[in-house]
Amino acid sequence: MVSDNSLGEFLRARREVTTPEQVGLPHAGPRRTPGLRREEVAMFAGVSTDYYVRLEQGRERHPSERVLEGLVQALALDLDAEEHLHELAHPRPRRRATISLPEQVSPDLLRMMNSWPYTPALVTNRRLDVLAANPPATALHEGLDHAGNLLRMIFLDPGAHEFFREWEQVARAHVGHVRAEAGADLDDPHLADLVGELSLRSADFRRLWAGHDVSRVPHKVILLRHRVAGDLTVTYETFNVNSAPGQQLITLHADPGSPLHTLTLLGRDLVKAGHEDARHAVARR
């Protein structure tokens, strides 16, 4: 699932989901294959069909800026996808972290997270491994398996489809986030292992990973269903940790008086107490 022709696979995947109507072509009835034809992309991008075919096949890997801008227009790419296209065509060298050393979260950041009694907060890396979680976040994810990695939790936990009330949107966004963060650095051995594991164990992951969607969504509203607090509507925000490139701080907010606000007040009890005790505690509040 991790290929050495990332640029070509990205172009093919985006071509297959771009409709003729998106680029101003008149409707001419159903097509045998989805999306645009190669010659249509080539025409809109201002290149020859042969050159575009070489791009998809990986025989040409470093198109010029002019060609890239033409492809952005031809495939109606948004800003995240445009940035990803440029990264695939002209990847920046990355400094590989020493594999033997675990990723550390700043003590100052940990103290700040743990001082937030009403705000679930996580720190993740580019693979969405959870490097740190404060007590409200632990309470929020109580009872879910694979909470050490958000992708594993979404795709492998049997309860994830109930916990995330709009599971498809959440799953698509997280897969797109990992692709955007990884860029052209898909040879990261830890990422390759994660992609390989999820590809073997989840047909949904294989489907979404093959779509080559990319997204960096710093702010969105998500709908949850917690086994104790019930239905929750929370704002999900992400912030880059400037002192640790690749790390992100994720926070979830809800209005005071909401079930999430009540849940975070009981975070310590939910971690220490049994499920039924926590349910009674929520009811008493």
C-alpha positions, -999 to +999 in steps of 0.1 A: +000+000+000+030+023+002+043+028-033+074+044-049+051+060-075+032+083-051+029+111-076+014+089-104-010+072-080-022+105-066-028+119-101-047+088-112-068+088-080-077+125-083-085+121-120-109+093-113-129+114-088-130+146-108-162+149-128-164+165-162-188+190-148-162+202-123-139+213-151-166+227-174-171+199-198-207+194-211-225+163-199-223+136-226-240+107-209-226+079-188-189+070-191-174+035-190-148+047-164-152+072-136-138+107-137-118+123-165-100+107-193-062+111-195-064+131-226-088+155-210-065+161-180-036+166-204-056+191-225-067+212-194-031+210-180-016+222-212+006+191-218+007+163-243-013+131-235+019+111-237+036+133-211+007+130-188+006+092-192+043+092-183+035+111-151+008+086-140+031+057-148+060+071-128+083+075-159+083+112-153+085+123-116+095+160-115+072+181-136+078+219-137+060+245-117+040+254-149+029+218-153+019+215-117-002+246-119-019+232-150-026+200-131-041+219-102-066+235-126-072+204-146-081+183-115-098+211-095-076+206-065-082+224-033-054+241-013-045+210+007-043+188-024-023+214-043+003+216-015+004+178-015+009+177-053+039+200-050+054+180-022+051+148-042+067+164-072+095+181-053+099+164-019+118+182+008+145+162+024+135+151+059+157+144+088+148+110+101+145+108+139+166+082+157+145+051+157+157+039+191+146+072+209+109+076+218+092+108+209+090+131+240+063+156+248+076+188+264+070+188+302+057+224+299+031+212+274+021+183+297+017+207+326-005+230+305-027+201+293-031+187+328-042+221+340-073+221+318-101+204+338-128+209+311-108+204+279-098+170+266-063+173+250-040+149+232-006+152+216+000+131+185+027+126+159+024+125+121+011+088+123-015+098+149+002+079+177-011+094+209+020+106+228+002+122+257-034+125+269-048+145+299-075+131+323-105+146+304-092+130+271-088+097+289-124+099+302-137+108+268-121+077+252-128+054+281-137+019+270-123+022+234-096-001+222-064+009+204-065+044+219-028+046+215-032+054+178-062+073+164-062+054+131-061+020+148-090+032+171-111+044+142-106+014+119-100-015+143-121-008+174-155-025+171-172+004+190-157+032+168-187+033+144-210+040+174-186+064+191-182+085+160-218+093+149-205+104+115-179+077+112-172+079+074-164+116+076-141+112+106-123+082+091-118+100+057-105+131+075-080+112+096-067+092+066-064+124+046-046+141+076-019+113+077-014+115+040-010+153+041+014+152+071+035+124+055+037+141+021+063+123+000+078+107+031+059+074+028+090+054+032+090+061+070+092+025+083+068+031+112+042+046+088+047+018+063+041-007+091+009+011+102-004+013+067+004-023+061-013-035+093-045-015+087-046-025+050-046-061+060-071-057+088-096-032+074-113-030+040-125+005+049-090+017+054-078+001+021-107+019+003-099+053+018-062+051+016-065+042-021-085+074-026-054+096-020-075+123-002-054+148+017-068+172+043-054+195+070-085+204+091-075+226+121-111+232+132-143+212+128-174+200+147-177+163+153-206+143+167-198+116+193-218+091+213-201+083+247-212+052+265-217+072+297-224+108+287-245+101+257-246+122+225-219+149+224-212+177+199-177+190+202-153+213+184-121+196+174-091+218+169-054+210+161-023+231+167+012+225+156+037+222+184+065+245+172+091+232+196+086+196+183+081+195+145+056+167+136+038+169+169+002+183+171-019+193+201-055+183+196-082+198+218-120+192+221-144+218+234-180+219+244-202+246+259-204+247+297-233+226+310-230+202+281-226+164+287-189+167+277-184+195+303-200+172+329-179+142+317-147+161+321-156+170+357-158+133+363-127+124+343-107+111+373-137+090+385-143+075+351-107+064+349-107+049+384-142+038+389-162+011+370-186+019+342-218+017+362-204+038+391-195+065+365-230+063+350-246+069+384-222+098+390-232+115+358-269+109+366-265+125+400-250+157+385 
